[in-house]
Amino acid sequence: MNSLGFPILSLITFLPLAGVAFIATLRGDEAAVARNARWGALWVSLIVLALAVYLWISFDPKQAGFQFVETQPWLSGLDVQYRMGVDGISLFLILLTAFITPIAIVSSWNISIRVREFMIAFLLLDTMTIGMFCALDLVVFYIFFEAVLLPMYLIIGVWGGERRIYAAVKFFLFTLTGSLLMLLALVWMWRNAGTTNMITLLHTPIQPQVQTWLFIAFLASFGVKAAVWPLHTWLPDAYGEAPLPGTIMLAAVLSKMGSYGFLRITVPMLPHASEMAAPLMFTLGVVAVIYVSLVALAQTDMKRMIAYSSVAHMGLIVIGIFTFTVEGIEGALLQMLSHGFIITGLFICAGVLIARGETMTLTKLGGLALRMPVYATLLMLFALGSMGMPGTSGFVGEILVIVGAMKVNFWVSALAATGMVLGAAYMLVLLRAVLFDKISRPALDSLKDLRPIELAMLVPLALMVLWLGVYPTSFTHVFDAPVNAMVQAHFAAITPPVSATPVSLAMVTK
C-alpha cells in the first residue's frame, strides 16, 4: 500500500477493464449499444484522467525515488512480483496517456462499424499502456509492453483504411521481432540478478561486454516502438491506414513507450553500453532529423507529411536521451510531452478534413483560412509548435536538447538544430497548401468551420501547447530530481574508481 491509503496505480491501470466488462454486457438494438459503448468508454477515460491528475497533485517532486509503490506476490519461487510505482519521469507519461485517451475516444464518434468491439479494444489499449509506465518488475513490464500489440493490431486491421491488413501485419511483425530479442535480454538479467525487481536491477552490476549484447537486444525493441531510423518503416503505413483514434494513440502515446524504455532500462541499467553506443544513437537521431524531414518535405499527402514529421521529432528525443546531461534528458522529456499534444492536434486537423469527405492531397486543397478561420488558427498553432516557435511547447524541448547536445559535441548540436529549419520548411509548405493557396475545387467553398465536438478535442490540446511553452517549469520541477539522480548515477557507473595512493615508509615515519 502507498501513502494515499489505496492502490491508486492499480486503479488507474485496471479501471478501463471495468469499462470493458460494462461494454461487453450491453444489450439492445445496434444503435443503442453503439451509443452506450461510446459514452461508457468516454466516462471511464475521464475518470482515469481525474485519478491521474489527483496522482500528480499528490506526488512529491522533491523525491528522486519511486512513489505510490504497490507490491503483491505473484511467482514467489522465481522472485517475480506484481510491483508498480512512479517517479517524475513516468508520472507525466501516465498523465499524457490519460489526457490523450478521451480525446481519441471522442475522435472515434463517427465510427459506425462494430462500435462495441472498437471501444473494448481501445480500453484494453489504455490499460496496457498505463500499466507499462507504472511497472517496476521486468516481467510485468514485458507483459504490458507486449500486450499493447493485440488491441492496436485489431484497431488498424479491422477499422483501418484500404491497406489496413498490410499495415497491421507490418506493425505487428516489426514490433514482435524486436520484443523477442528483448525477452532474451530480460531472461539473462533475471538469471544474473536472481530477481526481476527493476529497483534492484538498477544497482546490479553487469559486465561491460555483456552490456553490449543486452543493449543491442533492447535497441531492437525500443527502437521499433520509438520509430528510430531505420526501424521506422512501419510507421508511415500504420499512421496512414489506422483510423484517426488509432493514429492518435500510436503517435502521441505508443511511440513514447520506446523512448521510455531507453530511460527506464537501457540507460540506467546498461551505463557502459549506453555510453559506448552514444555516437551510434546520435547518428541515428541526426539522420532521422535531417533525412526524414526531407522525406516529409517531399510528401504530397497531408497525413503522411505529419507522420514523417513525427519520426523527425522522435530522432531529436533520442539525441536528448543519449547526451546523458540534465538539459538533454529534460529536453527529451519535454519534447515527448510536446510531441504528444502537437501531433494529436495535427492529426485531428487532418481528420476534420477527412470527416468532411475531403482529400489529403495537398495540391487539391487550399484557401481554407478564409472558409474555416477557427480551424486555420488552431492548425497554425500546432504547426508553429511543430516548428519549435518560441511560446509553444516545441520550442522549450528542442532548445534544451540542443543545449544538452552542445555539452557533448558541437556538430551533433548543430545538426540537431537543423531540424528546426527543416521543420519550418515542411510545415510552412503544409500551411500554404491547406490554408493560403488558391481554392483548387469549388467543393471547398462549402466547407463549414469547426463543430463543437471538434473544438472539444482541439482546444484542450492548444491550451496544453501554450501552457508547456509559456510555463515549462510547472512540468520540469517534477522530473528534476529523478533526472539529476539518473545523470549522477550514470557517470558514477562509467567512471573508474580512483586507486588509493601508495603510502611510502617515509610518509609513515614522517
N, C-alpha and C positions, 0 to 999 in steps of 0.2 A: 504494500500500500504506500502511497506517496503522501506528501504534506497536505494535499487537499482533502484527504479522507475518503476518496473514492477513485477508482481506476479510470481517470479521465482519458488516458491514451487508448485504452481498450474500448471505451465508449465511443470515442471519435472514430476509431478504426472500424468497429463492427456494427455501429448503428445503421449504416447502409444495408447490412444484411437483414435487419428488421424490415427495412423498406422492400427488400427483395421478397421476403415472406409475405408481406401485405399485398404486394402487386401480384404475386403468384396465386393468391386466393381470390382475386377479383372475379366476379361472375356477372353475367348480364349480356346485353347486346354489345356488338363490337364497338360502337361509338362511345357508350358509357364506360366500357373497360378502358378504352384508349384515354379518355378524359381523366378518369380516376388514376390511371397509371402515371400520366404526366404530372398531375398535381401531387400525387403521393411521392414521386421521386423528387420533385422540387421542394416540398416541405421537409423531407428528410435531409436533403443537401443544405437547406437553410439552417436547420437545427445543428448540423455538423459545423457549419460556418460559425454559428453563435458559440458553440463549445470551443472552437479553435481560437476565437477572439478572447474568450474567457481564459484559455490556456496562456495566451500572450500577456494578458493583464496580470495573471498570477505568476508569471515567470520572473525569476530574479536574475537580471542581466549581469550582476557582479560576479556570479559564479561561473567558472570556466567548465565545470564538470556537467554530468548529466543530471537532470531533474525529473521529478514525477516518475521515478523508476518503478516498474512493476515486474515482479518475478514470480513465476509459478513453475513447479516441477513438471517435466514432460517426459524426457527419456533419461531418467536419473542415472542409470548404469553407464550411459555414454556422456554424461555431464552436458546434456542438451536441455536447455530450459526455455520456456516462454519468457523472454526478457524484453521489456520495452522501456524507452526513455528518450528524452530530447535534450539537446543543448541549443545554443544560439544559432547554430548552423542549420539544424534540421527543423527548428521551430518555424522559420519563415517559409520553408518549402511545404510544410503542412498547411500553413495559412494560405499559401499560393494555391495549393490544390483545393482547399475548402472554398476559396474565393472564386476560382475559375469554374468549378463544377456546376453550381446553379446557373451560371451564365451559359455554359454549354448545354444544360438541360433546356433552358428557355429557347436556345437556338434550334432545338430539335422539335419545336412545336408544330412545324409543318410536315414532319414525318408521319405518314398515314399507314404504312405497311408494318404489321407486326409490332405495334407500339408497345405492347406489354413486354415482349421479349427484348426490345431495344432498351427499355428502361431498366430491366433486370440486368442486362449486360453492362449498362452504364454504371449502375450502383455497385456491381461487382468490381468494376474497374476502379471505382473510388476507394473501396475497401482495400484492394491490393496495393494501390499507390500510397495511400496514407500509412498502411501497415509497414511498407518498406522503409519509409522515412522514420518510423518510430523504432524499428527493430534494433536490438542490441545483442542479438545472437546470430551467428553466421548462418545457421540452418534456417532460422526464422526469416532472416534477410533474404536468403536464396529462394525460399518458398514464395514469398511475396513478390520478389523480383521476377520470378518465372511466371507466376500465376497471372500477371498482367497480360501475358501473351494471348490467352484464350479469349477474354472478352473483347480485346482490341481486334484480334483476328476476325471474330464474328461481326463486329461493328463495320469493319472495312468490307469483308466478304459478302455480307448479306445486304447491307444498306448503302454500299458504295456506288461508284459510277460504272460505266460500261466495262472498264478493265479492272474491276474490283477483285476478281479472283486472282489475277496475276499479281496485283499489288499486295493482296493479303498474304499469298503464299510467299512472295519475296520478303515481305516484312517478317513473317514467321520463321523462315529458314535462316535469314541473316541473324536474327536475334537468338534463335535456339542454338545455332552453331557456336556463337561466342559464349553463350551461357554454359554449354557443356564443358568448355575449357575452364571457365570459372569454377565449375563444380569440382573438377580435378584439383584445382588450386586450393579450394576450401577444404577438401578432404585431407590434403597434405598438411595444411595448417592445423587442422583438427588433430591429426595423429601426432604432429610435432609438439603441440602445446597440451594435448590431452583435454582440451575444452573448446567449446565454441563461443565462449563468453567474449564478446568483442572488446570489452573493457580490459580483460586480462590479456588479450592478444595485442593490445596497444603497447604492452610492456614486455612482450615475449620476444627475445632476440632471435633473428633468423640470419643464417649465414648469407653474406652478400651475393655469392654466386648462385645460391638458391633463390634469392630475391629476384634475380633477373628473370628466371623462368616463370616465377609467380606473376611478375609484372606483365609479361607477355600474355599470360592467360587472362588476367584481369583487363588488359587493354583490349583484347579481342571482344570482351563482353561489354565493358563500359564504353568503349569506343564506338560500338554499333549504336547503343542507346543514345549516346551524345552526338551521333552523326559526325564523328571525327573523320575528316578526309583521310584516306579514300574509302572508308567504311560507310559512307553516307548515301550510296547509290540507291538504297531502298527508299530514301526519304521523299524525293520528288514524286515518285509513283504513289506512295502511301498518302501523302498530303493531297495529291491531286485527285485520287479516286475515293478517299474516305468522305463520308458525309460531313457536313460542317461541324457538328459536335465532336466527331472523332478527330477531325483535323485540329480542332482547338485543343483537345486533350493531348494529342501527340506532340504538338508544337509547344504548348505552354507548360506542360507538366511532365510527360513521359521522357522528353529529351533531357530533362534535368536529372533523371534517375542515373544516367551515366556520369555526369559531372559530380553528382552527389557521391557516387561510388568511388570516384577518384579521391574526394575529400575525406570520406569516412574510412576507406580501407587502404587504397593504394599508397597515398602519400604518408599517412601516419604509421602504417604497419610495414611498409617496404621503403624506408627512407633512402637506403643506399641505391637501390634500383631506380627509385624516382629521381634521385639526383643525377645518376648516370643517363637516364632517359630524357632528361630535360631538353637537351638540344634537339632530340628527335621530336618531342612534343611541340617545341617551338616551331620547328619546320612544318609539321602538320598543321599547326594553328595558322601560321603565316600563309601557307598555301590555301587554306580554307578562306582566309580573309581576302586574299587577292584574287586567286583563280576563280573561286566560286562567286565572288562579287562580279567578276567579268562575265561569268556564265549568266548570272541574274540580269546583268545589263543587256544581254543578247536575247532575253526571253520576250515573246510577243503575247504570252498568256499571263494575265494578272495574277492568278493563283499560283502559278509555277514561279513567277518572279518573287512573290512573297516567300514561297517555300525555300528557294535558293538563298534568299536573304537570311533566313533562319540558320542555315548551315554556316554562313559567314559569321554571324554573331556567336554561334557556338564555338567557332575557332578562336575567337577573342577570349571566350571564357576559359578554354583550355590553356591559352597562353598565360592568363592571370593565375590559374591554379599552380602552374609549374614554375612560376617565378620564386615560390617559397618566401615571398615577402608579405608583410601585413597588408600593404597597399594593393598588391596584386590579387591576393586571395579575397580581400573585402570587395575589390572592384569586380571580381568574378561573381561573387555572391549577389552584389547589387545588379550586375548585368543579368544574372539568372532571373531575378525578380522582374527587372525591367523588361526583359525579353518576353517573359510570360504575359505581362499586361499588353505590350505593344503588338506582339504577333497575334494575340487573340483579337485585338481591335482591328488589325488589318484583315484578318481572315473573315471576321464578321462583316466588314465593309464590302469584301468581295461577295460574301453570302447574300448581302442585301440586293446586289445586282442580279445574282442568280435567282433569288426568290421572285424577282420581277420579270423573269424569263429572258434576261439579258445574257449576252455572250461575255466570255472572259478575254476575248481577243482585243488587245489594246487599240488596234487600228480601226476597230468597229465601235469604239466608244468616243466620248468627247463632249465638252460643253456642259457637263453636269454641275459645274459650280453655279450656274445661273438657274438651272432647273431644280437642284437639290442643295440649297445653301447650307443647311444644317449638316447634311451628310458630308458635304465638301469640307466644312470646318473640322469635323471630327477626323475624317480621313487625313487631312493635312496635319493635324496634331500628331496622329500616330506615325505618319511618315517622318515628321520632324524628329520625333523621339527615336525612330529607327536610324536617322542620320546622326544622332547624338548632338542635337542642338542644345545649347545652354538653357536651363529652365525646365528641361524634360528629364525623365528618368534615364534615358540612354546616355546622356552626357556624363553624369557622375560616374557610372560604372566604367565607361570607356576611358575616361581620364585617369582613374585610379589604376586600371590595368596598364595603361601606357606608362604611368609613373613607376609602378612596380617593375615593369619590364626594363625601364631605363636604369634601374639599380643593378640589373643583371647584365644587360647587353644593349648598347645603344642601337644597333641595327635591328634587333628584334623589336625594340620600341618604335623605331621609325617605320618599319614595315607594317607593324600592327596599326599604327596611326593612319596608314593609307586606307584602312577600312572605312574611316570616317569620310574620306574624299570619295571613294568608290560607292559607299552607301548613299551619299548625297546624290551621286550621278544617277544610279538606277531608281532611287525614289523620286527624283525630280522628273525623270522620264515617265514614271508611272503617273505622277500628279498631272503632268502636262497632257498625257494621253487621255486620262479619265476625266479631268476637270476642265482643262483650258483649251484643248484643241477644238476645232470647229465640229459641230454635230455632224456625224457621218451618215446617220439614218433618221428619217422622220419619226420613227417609233420612239426615239429618245426624248422628243418634245413632250410626250405624255407621261413621263415618269414622275411619280409623286415622291415627296421628301420622306424622311424617316417616320415610321409609325411609332406609337407609344411603346410597343413591345421591343422594337429595335433600339429606341432610346434607353429603355431599361437595361439593355445589355451594354451599350456603348458608353453611356455617361459614367457609370462607376469605374470603368476602365480608364477613361480620360482623367478622372479625378485622381486615380492612383498614379498615372503617369506624371501628373503635375505635382502631386504630394511628394513622391520619391525624388523628383527633380529639384524641388524647392527646399525640402526639409529632409535630406537624406540621413541626418544624424538620428532621427527617430527610429531608423532601422539599424544603422551601423552600431549604435551603442549596445544593441542586443548581442551581436556576434563579435564584438571587440575582444572579449575575454577568451572565448574558445579559439579564435584565430590567432591571437598572440601566443596562447599556450601551444597551439599546433606548430607555429613557426619556431618557437624556442625548443620544443621537443625535437623537431626535425634537425636543427643544427647541432643540438646536443648529441643526437644519434650518429651523425656523419662526421663529427669532429673527433679525431683520435685522442685518447686520454693523454694528458701531459705526464711524461715519465718523471719519476722523482729524481732530483739532483743527487748524484752520489756524494756521500759525506766522507771527506778525507780525514785521516788521523790528525793532521794539523788543525783542521777545523774543530775537531772534538777537543783536542788538548787546549786549544785557544779558548 
